[in-house]
């Protein structure tokens, strides 16, 4: 794939061409491509954004596929490294895996999309052999230097065969918030089946369609997430590949996700009733009917119109506007709510992102200490799930007369 993006005309899970557009969104650039100012032209191109629903298996996916090399080969997101909430959640998740799956002390634990190695480090500290793979060369190199051997590559069936030959089978394969970003899932799932031991399991977290739309998690609808999963299509899909979805649990990660456990069909692990319970709930709530998406569509249009008017009024009064938080979600909110021309600069707690410019609008990213120096009149909260944390840690700015503005799913000044 040489072009930046291509149209996706068949279902990623069942290959059906029976796709129906259920949601149209504003085009965006690659959401997490924050770059040095001299490279800013690399992130300007806009990519169509919308959601297609499969009439055959009910899978939900984006209308385009972005070239994965353009997205992941130099990746900024390191949530657990800079966010204590994430780090604590990872620790609890790791403990759950060890207690529920009970791998042997010499069994390989392998992670796809392992990033800087934060998650695998929990297992290494317990004495397990670990191995990661991540296409972001910068993160893979950093993880390896820190003692978590990480392969700088995309995972697929051929890579899986090489790993099994060198390291043996894995009793646990983990992949968190990566499957939704993969276009050729068949190749990856074949690789997972190849690498898993006969009684091994795949465990993954992914954003859940039901939570995403019930909770209006607009920031999660972006061009990096090729799929928005639900249990019913996943259950059918894994079965077709000789695997079985054996457990599903709803978790609070990223506002609302599911944690899934998948086993080899020939494995002797028990399938939980939770799988069928989730499928029954999805059928009951009719999450594959066009009406399910309408409240979110209506809210986007309403908030966008209000935000544009508010920001125009602020600018007419000569007031200044900054944004707090940079991420894929921040980029998506900027475009969906029409805020790009109003934001003068972003601030972010992660030094890894500071002194870069945002995708598309090339808005500079600064250290949060500038809030006390520049004293912007309004700071837009670009990470809605962390509004309270952001406000609490910046009380000094508020004490100087500054105001934070929540922008989604409702607008209010605090």
C-alpha positions in Angstrom: 0.0 0.0 0.0 1.8 3.1 -1.3 -1.0 5.7 -1.1 -2.0 7.4 2.2 -5.4 5.8 2.3 -7.8 3.6 0.2 -11.5 3.0 0.3 -12.6 -0.2 2.0 -15.4 -1.8 0.0 -15.8 -5.2 1.7 -16.3 -6.3 5.3 -13.1 -6.9 7.2 -14.6 -9.9 9.1 -16.7 -11.7 6.5 -15.7 -10.1 3.1 -19.2 -9.2 2.2 -19.8 -6.2 -0.1 -23.1 -5.5 1.6 -22.0 -2.3 3.4 -24.2 0.6 4.4 -23.0 4.1 5.4 -24.5 4.7 8.8 -22.4 7.8 9.9 -20.6 10.5 8.0 -18.0 12.6 9.8 -15.7 15.4 8.9 -12.5 14.4 7.1 -9.4 14.5 9.4 -5.6 14.1 9.0 -3.8 11.2 10.7 -4.8 11.9 14.2 -1.6 11.3 16.2 0.9 12.6 13.7 2.2 15.5 15.8 5.5 16.5 14.1 8.4 18.9 14.4 7.5 22.2 12.7 9.9 21.6 9.8 8.0 18.4 8.9 4.5 19.9 9.3 3.5 19.4 5.6 3.6 15.6 6.2 0.4 15.7 8.3 -1.8 18.1 6.3 -3.7 15.7 4.0 -7.3 15.0 5.0 -8.8 11.5 5.0 -12.5 10.8 4.5 -14.1 9.5 7.7 -17.3 7.6 8.0 -18.7 4.3 9.3 -20.1 1.4 7.2 -22.2 -1.4 8.7 -22.0 -4.9 7.2 -25.5 -6.2 6.3 -24.2 -9.8 6.5 -22.3 -10.1 9.9 -23.2 -6.7 11.4 -19.6 -5.6 11.8 -18.9 -1.8 11.9 -15.9 -0.3 10.2 -14.5 2.9 8.7 -15.0 3.7 5.1 -11.3 4.0 4.4 -8.0 2.3 5.5 -5.0 4.5 6.2 -1.6 3.2 5.3 -0.4 1.6 8.5 3.2 2.7 7.9 2.2 6.3 7.9 0.4 5.9 11.2 2.5 3.5 13.3 6.2 3.5 12.3 6.9 6.5 14.5 4.2 6.6 17.1 3.8 9.0 20.0 1.2 7.4 22.3 2.6 6.1 25.5 -0.4 6.2 27.8 0.8 4.0 30.6 4.2 5.7 30.7 2.7 9.1 31.4 -0.7 8.3 33.0 -0.8 6.7 36.4 -4.4 5.7 35.9 -3.4 3.7 32.9 -0.4 2.2 34.7 -2.5 1.1 37.6 -5.1 -0.4 35.3 -2.4 -2.3 33.4 -1.1 -3.7 36.7 -4.6 -5.0 37.7 -5.1 -6.4 34.2 -1.8 -8.3 34.4 -2.7 -9.8 37.8 -6.0 -10.9 36.3 -4.3 -12.7 33.4 -2.0 -14.5 35.8 -4.8 -15.6 38.1 -7.4 -16.5 35.4 -5.1 -18.1 32.8 -2.4 -19.5 35.2 0.5 -19.8 32.7 3.5 -21.9 33.7 6.5 -20.1 35.0 8.5 -20.9 31.8 5.6 -20.1 29.4 6.1 -17.3 26.9 3.9 -14.3 27.2 3.8 -12.3 23.9 2.3 -8.9 23.2 1.3 -7.5 19.9 1.6 -3.7 19.8 3.7 -3.7 23.0 4.8 -0.1 22.7 7.4 0.9 25.2 7.0 -2.4 27.0 5.2 -1.1 30.1 2.6 -3.9 30.2 5.1 -6.8 29.5 7.3 -5.5 32.3 4.7 -6.5 34.8 5.1 -10.1 33.7 8.9 -9.9 33.4 9.0 -8.8 37.0 7.2 -12.0 38.0 9.8 -14.1 36.2 8.0 -15.0 33.0 9.8 -15.0 29.6 8.3 -12.1 27.6 8.5 -10.9 24.0 6.9 -7.9 22.3 6.4 -6.7 18.7 5.6 -3.2 17.6 6.0 -1.4 14.3 6.9 1.9 16.0 10.7 1.7 15.7 11.2 4.4 18.3 9.1 2.6 20.9 10.5 -0.9 20.1 14.1 0.4 20.5 13.2 2.1 23.8 11.6 -1.1 25.1 14.5 -3.3 24.1 16.9 -0.9 25.8 14.8 -1.2 28.9 15.1 -5.0 28.9 11.8 -5.9 27.1 12.9 -7.6 23.9 10.7 -6.1 21.2 10.6 -6.9 17.5 10.3 -3.7 15.4 7.8 -5.0 12.9 4.1 -5.6 12.1 2.7 -8.9 13.3 1.4 -11.4 10.7 1.3 -15.1 10.0 4.8 -15.3 8.5 6.3 -13.4 11.5 4.4 -15.7 13.8 6.0 -18.8 12.3 9.5 -17.2 12.8 8.7 -16.3 16.4 7.5 -19.8 17.2 10.6 -21.4 15.6 12.9 -19.2 17.7 11.0 -18.8 21.0 8.5 -21.7 21.0 4.7 -21.3 21.4 3.1 -18.6 23.6 0.7 -19.6 26.4 -0.7 -16.0 26.5 -0.9 -13.6 23.6 -2.0 -10.1 24.6 -3.0 -7.2 22.3 -4.6 -4.1 23.7 -6.4 -1.6 21.4 -4.6 -2.8 18.3 -6.9 -5.3 16.5 -9.3 -2.4 15.7 -6.4 -0.7 13.8 -5.6 -3.7 11.6 -7.0 -4.0 8.1 -5.9 -7.6 7.2 -7.2 -9.3 10.3 -7.2 -12.7 8.7 -3.4 -12.7 8.4 -3.0 -11.5 12.0 -5.5 -14.0 13.4 -3.8 -16.9 11.5 -0.6 -15.7 13.1 -2.1 -15.8 16.5 -3.5 -19.3 16.0 0.0 -20.4 14.7 1.8 -19.0 17.8 -0.6 -20.1 20.5 0.1 -23.3 22.4 -2.8 -25.8 22.2 -4.2 -24.6 25.5 -3.1 -21.0 25.2 -5.3 -18.0 25.0 -5.4 -14.6 23.3 -6.5 -11.7 25.6 -7.3 -8.3 24.2 -9.1 -5.1 25.0 -10.9 -3.1 22.4 -13.3 -0.2 22.3 -16.9 -1.5 22.4 -19.6 -0.3 20.0 -22.3 -0.2 22.6 -20.3 1.9 25.0 -18.9 4.1 22.3 -22.4 5.3 21.1 -24.3 5.1 24.4 -21.7 7.3 26.1 -21.0 9.5 23.0 -17.3 8.8 22.9 -16.7 10.9 19.8 -13.0 11.0 20.3 -12.8 7.3 19.7 -14.2 7.5 16.2 -11.1 8.1 14.1 -9.1 7.0 11.1 -6.8 4.9 13.2 -9.6 2.7 14.4 -10.6 0.6 11.3 -13.1 -1.4 13.3 -15.5 -0.7 16.1 -16.1 -4.2 17.5 -19.1 -5.8 19.1 -19.4 -9.4 20.4 -21.7 -11.0 18.0 -19.6 -10.4 14.8 -16.4 -11.3 16.7 -17.8 -14.6 18.0 -18.6 -15.7 14.4 -15.3 -14.5 13.1 -13.1 -16.3 15.6 -15.1 -19.5 15.1 -14.4 -19.3 11.4 -10.6 -19.3 12.2 -10.7 -22.4 14.5 -10.7 -20.3 17.6 -13.5 -19.7 20.2 -14.4 -16.5 22.1 -14.5 -17.9 25.7 -15.1 -14.8 27.8 -16.2 -11.2 27.5 -16.0 -8.5 30.2 -16.9 -4.9 30.0 -14.1 -2.7 31.3 -13.8 1.1 31.8 -10.7 1.5 29.6 -11.0 4.5 27.2 -14.5 5.2 28.4 -15.9 1.9 27.6 -14.3 -1.3 26.2 -14.5 -5.0 26.2 -11.8 -7.4 27.4 -12.1 -10.6 25.4 -10.5 -14.0 26.0 -10.1 -16.4 23.0 -8.9 -20.0 23.1 -7.9 -22.6 20.6 -10.9 -24.7 19.6 -9.2 -27.9 20.7 -8.2 -26.3 24.1 -9.9 -27.6 27.2 -10.8 -24.2 28.7 -14.5 -23.5 29.5 -16.6 -21.0 27.5 -18.3 -18.5 29.8 -22.0 -17.7 29.6 -20.9 -14.1 29.3 -20.3 -14.5 25.6 -23.9 -15.4 24.8 -25.2 -12.9 27.4 -23.4 -10.0 25.5 -24.8 -11.3 22.2 -28.3 -11.4 23.6 -27.9 -7.8 24.9 -26.7 -6.5 21.6 -29.6 -8.1 19.8 -32.0 -6.7 22.4 -30.6 -3.2 22.1 -30.6 -3.5 18.3 -27.1 -2.0 17.9 -27.0 -2.8 14.2 -30.0 -0.8 13.3 -29.5 2.7 11.7 -31.5 4.3 14.6 -28.9 3.2 17.1 -26.5 5.8 15.6 -28.8 8.7 15.2 -28.5 10.2 18.8 -24.7 10.5 18.3 -25.1 12.0 14.9 -27.6 14.6 16.2 -25.3 15.5 19.1 -22.3 16.1 16.9 -24.2 18.5 14.7 -25.7 20.3 17.7 -22.4 20.7 19.6 -20.5 21.6 16.5 -22.9 24.5 15.7 -22.7 25.8 19.3 -18.9 25.5 19.5 -18.4 27.4 16.3 -20.7 30.2 17.5 -19.1 30.3 21.0 -15.5 30.5 19.6 -16.5 33.2 17.1 -17.9 35.3 19.9 -14.8 34.7 22.1 -12.5 35.8 19.2 -14.7 38.9 18.5 -14.2 39.9 22.1 -10.4 39.7 21.7 -10.1 36.7 24.0 -7.5 34.0 23.7 -8.1 30.2 23.4 -5.8 27.2 24.1 -6.4 23.5 24.2 -5.4 21.0 26.9 -4.3 17.5 25.7 -3.0 16.2 22.4 -3.9 12.8 21.0 -5.8 11.1 18.2 -9.0 12.1 20.0 -8.0 15.7 20.3 -7.4 15.9 16.6 -10.8 14.3 15.9 -12.6 16.7 18.3 -10.8 19.6 16.6 -12.1 18.7 13.2 -15.6 17.4 14.1 -16.4 20.4 16.2 -14.9 23.0 13.9 -12.3 24.4 16.4 -9.1 24.4 14.4 -9.0 28.1 13.5 -9.7 29.2 17.1 -7.1 27.3 19.1 -3.8 29.3 19.4 -1.8 26.5 21.0 -2.2 23.2 22.8 -0.5 22.2 26.1 0.3 18.6 27.0 1.8 17.0 30.1 3.9 14.6 28.0 7.3 16.1 27.2 7.4 13.6 24.2 4.7 15.8 22.5 5.9 19.2 23.5 7.4 21.5 20.9 5.7 19.6 18.0 2.8 20.9 15.9 -0.7 19.3 15.6 -1.9 17.4 12.5 -3.5 19.5 9.8 -3.8 22.9 11.5 -0.1 22.8 12.7 -1.0 24.2 16.1 2.0 24.3 18.4 2.1 22.0 21.5 3.6 23.6 24.6 4.4 22.7 28.2 1.4 23.4 30.5 3.4 25.9 32.5 2.7 28.4 29.8 -0.9 28.6 31.1 0.6 30.7 34.0 2.8 32.7 31.7 0.5 33.4 28.7 -2.7 33.3 30.7 -5.2 32.3 28.0 -8.7 33.4 28.7 -10.1 29.9 27.9 -8.6 26.4 27.8 -10.6 23.8 25.9 -10.4 20.3 27.4 -9.4 18.0 24.6 -9.5 14.8 26.7 -13.2 14.7 27.9 -12.7 11.6 30.0 -10.0 13.4 32.1 -11.6 16.8 32.6 -11.6 16.6 36.4 -8.0 15.5 36.6 -6.9 18.3 34.2 -8.8 21.0 36.2 -7.6 19.7 39.6 -3.9 19.8 38.6 -4.2 23.3 37.1 -5.9 25.2 40.0 -3.2 27.9 39.9 -4.3 28.8 36.4 -7.9 29.1 37.6 -6.9 31.1 40.6 -5.4 33.7 38.1 -8.7 34.0 36.4 -8.4 31.4 33.7 -11.4 29.3 32.6 -11.5 25.7 31.4 -14.2 24.8 28.9 -15.6 21.3 28.5 -16.5 20.8 24.9 -18.0 17.3 24.6 -20.5 15.7 25.0 -21.9 18.9 26.5 -20.4 22.4 26.6 -19.8 24.1 30.0 -17.2 26.5 31.4 -15.6 25.7 34.7 
